[in-house]
Amino acid sequence: MDYQFIDITSYRGICSNAEHWYAKIGVPDLTQEEMLLDLGVKVNGGIIYVNGEELKYYPNLDEAIELYKKDNGQKEKLDDWDKERINDILNNGTIRFPSILSIVLTAKNKFPNSILCFSICGSQKEFASYMKNHEDIAEQVCRIMLKQS
């Protein structure tokens, strides 16, 4: 079993119209063995997120249309060009997640046999604090994490 480190970020609370969450997969700078042998290394020590792969969210059709309209103006009628761009979102996904819960679910589906370690802005304490302050979400996260693959 391996470990996957997922860092969650958002502009929520910073930018007035921000509503999405983002997630990057950490890339270990140290080997698993080095992390285990060095007692001074934190659980997520030696993890780099700068060049890490971004998780992708695959929205349903209504969500994809909403994202497209948010980026391109609230058109009443969508033409073929618009529909093609919406299909791109459906087929290729987006880095914007509607919730932390959707990030956890996506990570669990992507890494069903891994131990998942989450942080918010690089802080595991921040993730734990978020879960403590959102008990309804924390309960759902626990169910997702305990689900067997």
Stockholm file with secondary structure:
# STOCKHOLM 1.0

chainA/1-149         MDYQFIDITSYRGICSNAEHWYAKIGVPDLTQEEMLLDLGVKVNGGIIYVNGEELKYYPNLDEAIELYKKDNGQKEKLDDWDKERINDILNNGTIRFPSILSIVLTAKNKFPNSILCFSICGSQKEFASYMKNHEDIAEQVCRIMLKQS
#=GR chainA/1-149 SS CCEEEEEEEECBTTBTTCCCEEEEECEESSCHHHHHHCTTSCTTTTEECTTCCBCCBCCCHHHHHHHHHHHHCCCSSCCHHHHHHHHHHHHHCBSCBSCHHHHHHHHHHHSTTSEEEEEETTBHHHHHHHHHHCHHHHHHHHHHHHCCC
#=GC SS_cons         CCEEEEEEEECBTTBTTCCCEEEEECEESSCHHHHHHCTTSCTTTTEECTTCCBCCBCCCHHHHHHHHHHHHCCCSSCCHHHHHHHHHHHHHCBSCBSCHHHHHHHHHHHSTTSEEEEEETTBHHHHHHHHHHCHHHHHHHHHHHHCCC
//
